[in-house]
């Protein structure tokens, strides 16, 4: 992370421009830098975890940290991306809050395929057994793109299930996708919601 000095000319700028500066300004913080490095190392740790959780309260900087991580991963992967045009080092989605008390896996797989730039997504959906076909297509896309990691921002939305006994099924499903595809899953969120 690069430290920027306050631009003195901003003092004479219009109020709206000054507000925008502070809204978009990210300050360097030693703990944020430390966590960023640890997260990057964990992502590339040989034999490391298939699921990585980045949890914290709203506004603490999780999404900002995720942006820095994505930049670092792309920087590390730049030469490989030049030689392998199908390679995507990291991709992800923001999990959508459930409308009807249960997380929508069909929507998750569809959004995941879109983030992986999978062609002809609509052709992978049929009315018969569409959930299973979408999951297979998602696992195949993760493998074919050779991802280092797939992130899920706002992952707390995945905890929206009708009963507490189903909560474990959500992480078991992600772990299964990770094991089959060989891609680590990074879950970023505020923690487990109350069921």
Buried (B, 14 or more C-beta within 10 A) or exposed (E): EEEEEEEEEEEEEEEEEEEEEEEEEEEEEEEBEEBBEEBBEBBEEEEEBBEBEBBBEEEEBBBBBBEBBBEBBEEBBEEEEEEEEEBBBBBBBBBBEBEEEEBBBEBBBBBBBEBBEBEEBEEBBEEEEBEEBBBBBBBBBBEBBBBBBBBBBBBBBBBBBEEEEBBEEBBEBBBEBBEBBEBBBBBBBBEBBEE
